[in-house]
Amino acid sequence: MDQQGQTEFGGAADTGTAVGPVLEPFGGVRRIAVLRGGGLGDLMFAMPAVDALAAAYPEASITLLGTPAHAALLGGFPGPVDTVEVLPFAHGVRPGPEDPPAQAAFFERMRSRRFDLAVQVHGGGRFSNPFLLGLDARHTIGTRTPDAQALERTIPYVYYQNEVLRALEVVGLAGARPVSLEPRLEVTAEESAAIAPLLQPECSSLVVVHPGASDPRRHWPAPSFAEGAAEAAQDGSQVLVVGDTGEAGLAGEVVGLARGMADDGGRIASVAGQLDLRGLAALLRAADVVVANDSGPRHLAQAVGTPTVGIYWAGNMIMAGAPGRTLHRIHLGWVTHCPVCGVDVTQVGWNAERCSHDFPLTAQVSPADVYADVQELKATSLLLRGR
């Protein structure tokens, strides 16, 4: 196709400076809904697409249809999202006990908003496309697997695609060009002041560690995290281990192992379960380096501008890895088959269920290699912050 030509969607498309074709914008768009449930990382993946919509439709309000965590992180704070509406529990959209009356009330309230454009960036569309169509928006765009219900304009959902680029390709269907390739989240001065009592300013730097992830197979082993934490403490850094309340035990295990490996001088501690999401964002912003699995806190650290060292399974790296290497480093586990049952773990997505074995996909990643990147990024961070 020429740079300016016809597409299967109908009408002219321009493919310059974009991910996929950029179609003509819809006219008269004043109210936009974006469907993106899931975890913290899932929200971060969608934010550059939301930035693009805000730039393409500057007069429009943008409503995120998301989760309580998304509302806590974005609601009432600066950014392109004007309102966060919490999704009802609905199969394939927000896991939980189905509540038909709550779903009906949600759709009635959303239809009253009379959205001009509804955007689906929540998976392949088998469940999310019918949900989106229930909003009765004038225009609909999104992703679609072959068995999913059609929207007005769609792109194919192919599992192995970077999620940020996937969402940017979707909003190109509505004429929105990329204005950013990474999520950005502002931390307020008040939030930074609130987490100040946790910090030890006499330490040379702050390293934040997140050893958890929603899929236990993405967990780098606790002893590996502990080895890096011990090295950092011995080098004079403060080390804080973060996580939600469900990860407090894992965080405590890492701290205990690290303290057994080094005379930490009180510089290693867990704050898992002690921070809300805005507090976590502020702590991540205060850090010089964040070391984490492929998890929400790592993506949040990237969004607030902090260097990260991420430990990824190779398949997850394709979909969720940070694009730059000045501030972000990646260490990969190259496992392709389950060591218990032998199933090919690269065959994942909507049509290939995972096996039941929770083995670590990243166990072979070297703690020494990870910490070498931590040292480099600490120096980069200190230079960028003028310290």
Secondary structure, DSSP 8 states (H G I E B T S, - for coil): --SEEE-TTSSEEE-TTSSS-EE---TT--EEEEE--S-HHHHHHHHHHHHHHHHH-TT-EEEEEE-HHHHHHHTTSSSS--EEEE---BTTTB-S---HHHHHHHHHHHHHT--SEEEE-STTSTTHHHHHHTT--SEEEEEE-TTS---SEEEE--SSS-HHHHHHHHHHTTT---S-SS------HHHHHHHGGG--TTSS-EEEEE---SSGGG---HHHHHHHHHHHHHTT-EEEE---GGGHHHHHHHHHHHHHHS--TT-EEE-TTS--HHHHHHHHHH-SEEEEESSHHHHHHHHTT--EEEEEEHHHHHHH--S-SSSEEEEEE---B-TTT--BTT--BTTB---S----TTTTS-HHHHHHHHHHHHHHHHHHTT-
